Amino acid sequence: MMDEEGQGQTCQLLDLPWEDVLVPHILSYLPLQHIVRLQRVSKHFHSLVQVYLANCRTFNFSVIGPSIPKEAFHAMLKDNKVLQNLSLQNCSDWVTDKELLPVIGQNQHLQRVDMSGCASLTRHSLVAVSLSCTHLQHLGLAHCEWVDCLSLRSLADHCGGLRSIDLTACRQLKDDAICYLAKKCSELKSLSLAVNANITDESVEEVAKNCRGLEQLDLTGCLRVRNQSIRTVAEYCPKLQSLRVNHCHNVTESSLDPLRKRNVLIDVEPPLPRALVLLQDMLGFAPFINLQI
């Protein structure tokens, strides 16, 4: 039987080992906004949260980005040197090179960085990522119109193991930069070049011939892409799973049909089903059509 002294002892939450129990098994499951609130409870909880923040490998600011002050961003990441995943979506109102560069400089093990929509950053942030994060595998740059050809070349030179990159609406980029990227980053599995009128068949063909493990390709709104390059993709990319060519008016069914037969997911319906849907909308019912005629 326990003595009276043993019966009177109680175990508080903060009595549990911080780095072995609380950080990996409790705090790691809490949303970041709850972590921020938790440190206000007491000095001890504040110290616990600081230990968590210094050892956290994933920071996703996409939820709390619009409401977080830039000073809080600095305070949360100032002691962290083990980051692997960093998402800055929805932080466009406040994140600049001044806030981001120190974080990139002290976290050389980053594998995934998403700067999509961060309009106040400059090419210096992308160059810093390429120089510091040579193990980078996934990069989101959608709607970052500050991305230029020189900074993308720097990325290609130093991050040859890149697996996916989103360059949606990076309108400064032209064929020469994309071709250079394709040659240097041949392990790409996912690539978006959407909403860029500068992209032509030259880029798409170079990607197809160099990145033969490509699984996802987004060419939405690339008005200068034609059937020729889509046929090249079909020939050189046997692992392709998804192709987006909506608003590519020069891409027709003649180049898409071989991909459909391989069960590639394409965001444009084939002509006959599309026509049937329009006819159904006009008539109010689906007509029977004998396709064997």
Disulfide bonds with the S-S distance in Angstrom:
none
